[in-house]
Amino acid sequence: MVRKTAGFHRKTRHKLRKWRGKTPPVTISRMLQILHEGDRVVIDIHPSIQRGRPHPRFNGRVGVVVGSQGAAYKVKIRDGNAEKIVLALPIHLKRVNA
């Protein structure tokens, strides 16, 4: 019997699919966007970039940028009653206009 894998991208067949015509292309402006502390962002995983990707369970969550670590940003989100810090590269983040 084959053992079940428990990899990082497990159960993400549809969530991380790159839909033709729907997924925005990889743009330099989105890769190099500068975020400041206090900015509200949405974690929006870009499926073609594996590096700096947060865990798929946080896809679509809204959080606040609390700092940076190297080229990535620390985003504080609420997960139930707990507050968590998620590291993500800027291509996987979208600024919320509100």
N, C-alpha and C positions, 0 to 999 in steps of 0.2 A: 504494500500500500504506500502511496506517495504522500509524504508529509506536506501539510498545508503551509504555504509561505506566509510570512507576516511582514512583508516589505513596506517601505515608506509610501509607495504609490498603490498599495492594495486597496481594492474597492473604489477606484477612481476612474473606471473606464469611461463614464459619461461626463463626469465633472471636469476632467482634464483633457477632454477631446478638443481638438482644434477644428471647429466647424468652418467649412468653406464659406467665405464671404461674410462671416459674422465676427470672427476674431480679428481685432485690429493688428496691422503689421507691427513688427518690432521697429520702433522709431527711436532715433537718437535723443530727441527731446524728452521722451518718457524715461529712457535709461539714465539720463543725466539730470533729471529734475531735482531741484534742491528743496528739501522740506525743512521746516523750522519747528522747534519745540512748541507744542500747543496746536499744531495743525491737525485737523480731523481728516482721516484718510479711510478709504475702503480697501480691504485686502482683496485684490482681484488678481488671482494667479494667472500669469501668462503661460499657456501650456508649452510653448516651444522653448522656453528658457528654464532649464532645470536648476541652475546655480542660484542660490539665495532664495529659494522658494520656501515659504512657510508650510506648515503641515496643512493638508487639504481640508481638515475639519474647520479651519479658520477662514476658508474662502467665503467672501461676502460679508464678513464682519466689519463693523465700523469701530475705529479706535483713535487714540490720540498719540501723536509722536512725542516721546519723552526723551529721546536722545539718539545718538548714533554710535555705531561700533564698526570701525573700518569704513567700508563703502555701504554698509547696511544701516537701516534705521530700526530703533527699538519702538515698537508700537504697543501701547497698553490697551488691552481689551477686557471686556467682562465675559466670563465663561461661567454661567450660573451665578453663584454668589462669590466666586473667586475672581480676582484680577490677575491677569497673566501678561507677561511681556513676550512679544513675538518679534523675532528678527526677520527682516525681509529686505531684499534689494528694492530700489525705487521702481523697477519695471513692474513689480508685483503690487504696487500701491497706486491708488488714485486719490487725488485731493478732493474733498467734499466741499462744494461751494455753498456754505451756509454759515 
